[in-house]
C-alpha cells in the first residue's frame, strides 16, 4: 500500500474514532477496501458518518 | 434541518434548508426555558451557514431576548472557502463562540459523508445510473451531457431518490419549514444527494478508469455496505 494511502487510512481511522466510535469492523474493512481502490492518494481525509 | 440542493445543476448548488420547526414551533417548545446561553451542536461545519440559520431562527422566535450562542462541533473548519471566511471566522465575526474537537482547514483539507455514497434507495439501479454519469465525466461538455441525461424524470429520480419539486418547497416555505433562496431555480431539488461525481470532479476520488480493479467490484463493496446498514450492522 502506498505510504500516502496509509496516512489517509490512519487519518480516516482517527476521524472514525471521533465521528462514530461504534462503527463495526466489517463496515470499516469494506470502506477501506473501497478507498484503497478508488481514493486519490492526494486525498486529505474522509469523514465517516452513518 | 436538512440542506436542499438544486438537482438539475451539476454542481448541486444549495437551494435552502428544510427545518423541522418554524419560528412559532421553536417559541412554543422553548418558551419556558432559560435561553441566555444556547449551545448548538453539529458534527462538522465548513461554512457555519447551518448554525447561523439555526441561530437566526431562534432569534426570530425570541426577538426580545438576549441570547449568547456557542457552537460546538466534532470538526470545525478554520480555513477559507474561496474568497469567503469559513465557519470559525464567520461564527466569531457574528459575535459567537465556536469550538471543535478537531479542526480542519479548507482548501487544504476536505471531508465527505461517506454514507451519502450508499444511503440511496434502489442502490443497485441507482449505481448503474451513476455509472452512466461517470462515463461522461471526462467529456469536455460534461455539464451539458449530464444535464441531458438527468432531464429524463425517471432517471433523475433514480439518481436522486430524495427529490422535491419547487412547488413542494414553496409549500413548506409558506409554512415556515423551508428557509432558502428567495427565488428557487430549476424544477427539482434534492436532499442527501449522491455526490460521487462531485467527489471525483474535485479530485478526492480517482476517475473510475484509474480505480484498482473494475468499477463493478468497487460498486459491489458499496452494495455490501448498504446491506450491513439495512441489517443495522454498521
Interface residues (C-beta under 8 A of the other chain):
Chain A: X15 X18 X19 X23 X24 X26 X27 X30 X31 X33 X34 X36 X37 X38 X39 X40 X42 X43 X44 X45 X46 X47 X48 X49 X50
Chain B: X43 X44 X74 X75 X101 X102 X104 X108 X109 X110 X111 X112 X113 X114 X115 X203 X204 X205 X206 X208 X211 X212 X213 X217 X218 X221 X222 X224 X225 X228 X229 X233 X234
